[in-house]
Amino acid sequence: MALEDAKTEVDLAFTRHDPRGYAYENAFGGATSFLRRCYTKDLAGVDLAVTGVPFDQAVTNRAGARFGPRAIREASTLQPYDRPFGWGFDPLESLNVVDYGDLAFDYAKVADFPARLSDHIGGILSAGAGTVTLGGDHFITLPILRAYADRFGPLSVIQFDAHSDLWADDDSGRIDHGTFMYKAVRAGLVDPVRSVQVGIRTETPDWLGMNVLDARTVHEQGPAAVATRVRGIVGDRPTYITFDIDALDPAFAPGTGTPVWGGLASWQAAAILRDLAGVNLVGGDVVEVSPPYDSAGITAVAAAHVAYELICLYGWGRRKE
């Protein structure tokens, strides 16, 4: 959309005619779809659907991540004016990206939630689009991985996190954000040998064969070396990226439920994500943004940037030359 068109267009989330292109509305006005993409349930011709999952009933400490999708969308209104720095292509010109809205679910029927989310993501995938999901607590990644594994088989996963989420949990009825990766590996949704966790800084009794590049490794070896190692682990396999915002140090992301000191700086995370260009990304998420614990909104800003970087990674292999 040209700048002059913005003089007559308002609320591009509803009035945008072309899913491609940038947006020039005032950042402080208009409906807050992600990156001012069109809100729609029509997936015809869509490459990538951004969807929110406002669920936080699996947390072990501070709740509030149900407000994450809304906060991330609002923070993203600062971004859709120019192509993202350093990528060398225009993801919003190369991809048809829409905002698919939030998953609707009955908050009082928690046991029904996982299947509902898997169906939600599966429906998007069956239409031929990929997903970038805005959470929500980290449990949401398990039902998402079920939908992706149904389509792609066992996945390589790149997990940015302070915690491994590999705590043993063989009770199929438990819904816990600290055990989602344990269940994903045990269920065969994730190939741990070809997956990697980045930024870890808490202990785990059993890593289940997962590759781990902890926070100190990032600090001492640097983002470029870490990205090279990650690319070598996942290879060209279908890869899913899940980014728990607590991978960042609390100085950069205070608005999260289980903060741990010693984490990644935002510049380190940005550099690693950009150096992952070329991985076979099939989808991703950013989770655990809890706005009530961050009055300045800097956590949501970081998460919005992560989500945009996921769009860039998804579009890298589909870009216009």
Buried (B, 14 or more C-beta within 10 A) or exposed (E): BEEEEBEEBBBBBEEBEEBBBBBBBEBEEBBBBBBBBBBBEEBEEBBBBBBBBBBBBBBBEBBBBBBBBBBBBBBBBEBBBEBBEEBEBBBBEBBBBBBBBBBEBEEEEEEEBBEBBBEBBBBBBEEEBBBBBBBBBBBBBBBBBBBBBBBBEBBBBBBBBBBBBBBEBEEEEEBBBBBBBBBBBBBEBBBBEBBBBBBBBBEBEEBBEBBBBBBEBBBEEBBEBBBBBBBEBBEEBBBBBBBBBBBBBBEBBBBBBBBBEEBBBBEBBBBBBBBBBEBBBBBBBBBBBBBEBBEEBBBBBBBBBBBBBBBBBBBBEEBEE
